[in-house]
Amino acid sequence: MKIWLICFAPFLLYFQSGSGEGCGRPPPIENGDIINTPLIQYASGATVEYRCQRLYVMKGSSVVSCNNGNWMEAPVCLEPCIITTEEMDHYNIQLKWRRNQKIYAASGDTAEFSCKSGYIPQPSSPPFRALCTEGNLEYPLCVIKGR
């Protein structure tokens, strides 16, 4: 009896609700997963919960529901920014408060830079406090002193 309940419980839940048309599998999201084990079929009103991979930031609700045969809009996992030594060397900058070779900044986080020794900010440089926006970061630029 227990094995029968384990195997058929998801189908019983689907047919038991009787409130509108059910949904198939929930939509997958890039760089994220469904927390609960996905079923083949869901009753109208059923919900699933998503989570993003480490350092990715969720945009939208983590809980998505089935509504009369359609899944509500799934969330999006926003990409982090990867700040490398090579990128900083290209712009003649360094991280202001850290000496790491590479850091990851979540979308919405800021990174603060300063010019390397012997360099000064270029007059038209973007700000030295840069905002990570969905994997993109506008780096400030420094030029050699005296030029």
C-alpha positions as MATLAB code, in Angstrom:
seq = 'MKIWLICFAPFLLYFQSGSGEGCGRPPPIENGDIINTPLIQYASGATVEYRCQRLYVMKGSSVVSCNNGNWMEAPVCLEPCIITTEEMDHYNIQLKWRRNQKIYAASGDTAEFSCKSGYIPQPSSPPFRALCTEGNLEYPLCVIKGR';
ca = [
       0.000    0.000    0.000;
       2.837    2.455    0.866;
       4.565    1.888   -2.484;
       1.295    2.511   -4.328;
       0.826    5.839   -2.485;
       4.393    6.958   -3.182;
       4.116    6.189   -6.893;
       0.658    7.609   -7.490;
       0.359   10.411   -4.909;
       1.374   13.165   -7.410;
      -1.346   12.022   -9.831;
      -3.903   11.839   -7.042;
      -3.077   15.429   -6.046;
      -3.551   16.536   -9.638;
      -6.904   14.863  -10.141;
      -8.109   15.612   -6.619;
      -8.137   19.401   -7.013;
     -10.566   19.534   -9.927;
     -10.190   23.327  -10.040;
      -9.453   24.164  -13.669;
      -7.013   22.801  -16.160;
      -3.648   21.569  -14.842;
      -0.141   22.319  -16.088;
       2.690   20.199  -17.404;
       6.265   20.522  -16.186;
       7.241   24.004  -14.961;
       9.469   26.044  -17.282;
      13.224   25.667  -16.750;
      15.299   28.771  -16.044;
      18.904   29.441  -17.029;
      21.373   29.315  -14.140;
      18.667   28.219  -11.733;
      16.757   25.179  -10.517;
      13.412   24.169   -9.106;
      13.823   23.465   -5.387;
      11.208   20.685   -5.177;
      11.328   17.605   -7.400;
       9.400   18.471  -10.569;
       6.321   16.438  -11.390;
       4.960   15.552  -14.811;
       1.589   17.171  -14.147;
       0.352   19.816  -11.684;
      -3.114   20.840  -10.580;
      -4.305   24.386  -11.199;
      -3.190   26.426   -8.180;
      -0.097   24.267   -7.519;
       3.199   26.094   -7.004;
       6.895   25.427   -7.488;
       9.818   27.351   -6.049;
      12.996   28.321   -7.917;
      16.474   29.255   -6.750;
      19.456   30.655   -8.616;
      22.962   29.278   -8.679;
      25.524   30.823   -6.352;
      26.272   34.504   -7.097;
      23.315   34.821   -9.479;
      20.543   37.180   -8.321;
      16.872   36.364   -8.844;
      14.663   38.845  -10.653;
      10.987   38.094  -10.159;
       9.155   35.878   -7.704;
      10.811   32.629   -6.630;
       7.365   31.018   -6.338;
       5.487   30.358   -9.578;
       1.956   28.952   -9.779;
      -0.057   26.985  -12.294;
      -3.170   28.883  -13.303;
      -5.713   27.098  -15.523;
      -3.169   25.310  -17.697;
      -0.503   28.029  -17.744;
       2.512   28.666  -15.559;
       2.837   32.225  -14.349;
       6.025   34.052  -15.384;
       9.178   32.290  -14.174;
      11.971   34.301  -12.545;
      15.268   35.136  -14.245;
      18.709   34.585  -12.703;
      20.882   37.634  -13.327;
      24.522   36.983  -14.145;
      27.297   38.193  -11.820;
      30.249   40.305  -12.985;
      33.669   38.686  -13.034;
      36.419   41.205  -12.355;
      39.827   39.860  -13.403;
      43.402   41.102  -13.161;
      43.578   41.156  -16.960;
      40.589   43.503  -17.224;
      41.944   45.795  -14.529;
      45.405   45.854  -16.174;
      43.765   46.906  -19.439;
      42.232   49.969  -17.748;
      45.263   50.630  -15.436;
      43.117   50.184  -12.329;
      43.001   48.034   -9.213;
      40.358   47.189   -6.654;
      40.324   49.889   -3.994;
      39.862   47.676   -0.939;
      41.025   44.208   -2.017;
      44.090   42.633   -3.536;
      42.371   39.566   -5.021;
      43.278   38.262   -8.462;
      39.624   37.797   -9.390;
      36.363   38.698   -7.707;
      32.723   38.091   -8.448;
      30.144   40.805   -7.949;
      26.454   39.967   -7.946;
      24.164   41.982  -10.200;
      23.261   45.124   -8.266;
      26.539   45.152   -6.275;
      29.204   47.789   -6.731;
      32.968   47.466   -7.015;
      35.259   50.333   -6.133;
      38.471   50.938   -8.071;
      41.498   53.215   -7.875;
      44.284   54.001  -10.326;
      47.444   51.927  -10.222;
      50.587   53.656   -8.991;
      51.871   56.126  -11.598;
      48.415   56.605  -13.182;
      45.687   59.217  -12.793;
      41.981   59.119  -13.723;
      41.254   59.960  -17.352;
      39.063   63.117  -17.331;
      36.183   61.413  -19.203;
      36.444   58.162  -17.226;
      33.307   56.462  -15.923;
      32.923   56.596  -12.096;
      35.394   54.634   -9.962;
      32.480   53.081   -8.107;
      31.039   50.778  -10.776;
      27.682   49.016  -10.657;
      27.383   45.408  -11.846;
      24.314   45.172  -14.061;
      23.397   41.689  -15.271;
      27.002   40.610  -15.864;
      28.163   43.974  -17.243;
      30.380   46.489  -15.525;
      31.658   49.786  -16.944;
      35.294   50.040  -15.888;
      36.902   53.384  -15.065;
      40.046   54.334  -16.981;
      43.390   55.647  -15.778;
      46.201   57.130  -17.874;
      49.909   57.643  -17.200;
      50.644   60.665  -14.987;
      51.937   63.666  -16.927;
      50.227   62.862  -20.242;
];
